[in-house]
Amino acid sequence: MIKVNQGWRRVLKTVSVCAVLATPLAACGPLQMPLEDRAGNDQWLDTQIKSGILGEFTKVDHTYLMDVNVDIWKQEVMVTGLVDSKGKYYDVISLIKQDNRIKTVHDHLVVADEEMIEAYHRAEDEYGKNAVPTDSATQSVSDSWIESQIKALLLAEKGVSSVNYRWQSVQNIVYIMGDAQSDVELEKVLSIVRRIKGVSRVVSHVKVV
């Protein structure tokens, strides 16, 4: 069993998860987040699906809330993170796939040994949002830092609607999904992400709409 690390990144993630679970679904109706190129019904349904998944995680194993990332866009689910056994991997994927409203599951959940996961969490907690190389074999730059750079750069980039994208960095591999308004926008987004220090690879599930 992985010991629950109380580092800032995992604590913040737990707090954000609790906020999602505590927010009434009625507050996420069609008028929520009007700048997204995602219909109100899609926003509503995506919120319901995510709340349901996180609710199942709390019932089964609270470590899933901290070790597994679930991003949803128009009923497509992107799963990333690290778990320490094949049993947990199958458990997580099974819990997600039981919701028949989900159209597609992009499965990038990694099974790693407990020592590697602990080293990964220690490095993330130690360096936080600083782009400092670590001694851990699992990464060379903080994933938290990479994610913060993506957010800042896409937000500042002209011709890119950053609200239409979801992303996670795990072991310096960036996974991204969402909608681009054109091939030009998509190439611009992927180019920005690839140029960020420490990013070793970009896996894209972005669609051009």
N, C-alpha and C positions, 0 to 999 in steps of 0.2 A: 504494500500500500504506500502510495506517495504521501509523504508528510505535507500537510497544508502549510505552505509558506505564506507568511503574513507581510511580505514585501509590498511596496506601494502599488505596483502594477496589478497584482492579483487582487489586492483589496479594492482598488478602483473598479476593476472589472466586476467583482462581486457586487459592489454598490450599484453599478449601472444595470446589472442583471436584475437586482431586487427592484430597481426603479421601474423596469419594464414590466415585471410581474405585478407591481403594485398599482400601475396606472390603469384606470378603467378603460376598457376597449372602446367605450363610447366616445372617449376623447380623441380617438384616432380616425375620425370620420373623413368624408371626402374633402373637407376644407383644410385638412392638416397638410403642412409642407407644400404650399401651392407652387413653389418654384420647381419641383421635381417634374420630369416628363414621365410621370407615372400616374395613371388614373386614380381617382379617389377610391374606387372599389379595389384596385390592386393594393393600394396602401393599407386599406382596412384589412383585406384578406392576409396580406403579408404579416401584419402585426398580430393577427389572430394565430397564424401558424407558428410564428416565433414564440409567442407567449405560451402556446401549448407545448412546444418542444422544451422550452426552459422549465416549464412546470413539471414535465416528466423527468427531466434531469434532477430536479430537487427531490423528487420522490425516490429515485433509484440510487444516485450517487452524487453527492454535492460537489465532488472534485470535477465532475464533468462541466460544471458552470465555470470553472477557472481554467481548465485545460483544453476545452473544446470551443472553437469559435463557430457560430452559426450565423451566416449572412443570407438574407433573402431579398430577391428582386423579382417581382412579377411571378411569384410562386416557384421560382427556381432557387434551390438551396445550395449554398457553397459551404462545405464543412472543412475546417482546417484545425490544426492543433496537434498535440502529442498525447498519446495514452501509453500506459506501460504494459499492456497485454493484449493479445488478440481477442480475449474474451471481452474486454472493455470496448475494443474497436467494434466488434459485432453488436454489442449491446447498444452503443451509441447510434450506429447506422440503423439498427432495427427500430429504435425509438423514433428516429426521424422519419423513416419510411412508412410508419404506420398511419401517417396523415395522408389520406388519399387526395387531398387538394393540391399536393405538391406535384409539379409537372416534371421536374428534373432534379436529381441530386448530383452535384459536382463533388465527388468524394476525394479530398486531399488529406484525410486524417492519417497521421503517421504513427505506427507502432514502434516505440523506442524502449530501450531498457531503462529501469528506474534511475540508475546512476546518471545517464545522459540527460534525463528529464530534470533531475535535481540540479545538475550543473547548468542547464539552460535557464532554469528559474533563478538561480543564484546570480547568474550573469545579468539577466534582465533587471533584477531587483537592484543590483549594485550600480549599474550604469544608467538605468532609467532612460531618459531622453538624450543622453550624451552619446555621441558617435565615437566611443572609445573602444578600440580592439580589446578583446577579452582573451583570457587564457583557455577558455573552454573550447573544446574541439567542435562544439556544435554550432558555433557562430563566430564571426569576426567583428560584427558591428551590432549594436542593439537593435532588435526588431522594433522596439517602441520608437526609437529615433527614426528609423526608416518610415514607419507609419506616419509619424508627425511631419516628416518632410513631404511625403506624398500629399497629405492634407494641405499643407501650406502652399506647395508649388501648384497644385491643380486649382486651388482657390484663386491664386493670383494670375493664372494663365488666361489670357484673352482668348475667347472662342472655345472655352471648355466649361461645361456645366458640371462642376464637381459633385453636386448633389445627386447626380444620376449614376454615381459609381459607389461600389463597396469594395474594400480591399483589406487584406491581412498579410502581414509578413511573418513567416515561420522559418526559422533557421536561414534567414536571408533570402528566401524565395518568396516573391510577392505573388499573391493570388488576387485577381481583380475581376469583378463582374459589373454588369449594368448596361446602360444604353449610351451609344454615341450617336450624335445627329448626322455624322458623315464619316466617310473613310478618312478624311483629313483630320477630324477631331480625334478619331481613334488612334491614328498614327502619332499624333501629337502627344496624347496621353501616355501611350506605351513608350515613346521616346523619352519623355520626362522621367518616367519611373525607372527605366533601364539605366539612366545616367546617374541616379542617386548612389552615393557612396555606399558600398557594401552589398548592393543588390546583385545576387549571383544569377538569378533567372526570374523571368516574368511568365506566369501562366495566366492567360487571358480567356475569360468567358464573356467578354463584352460583345454585344450585338450592335450592328449599325441599323438604326430604325429610320 
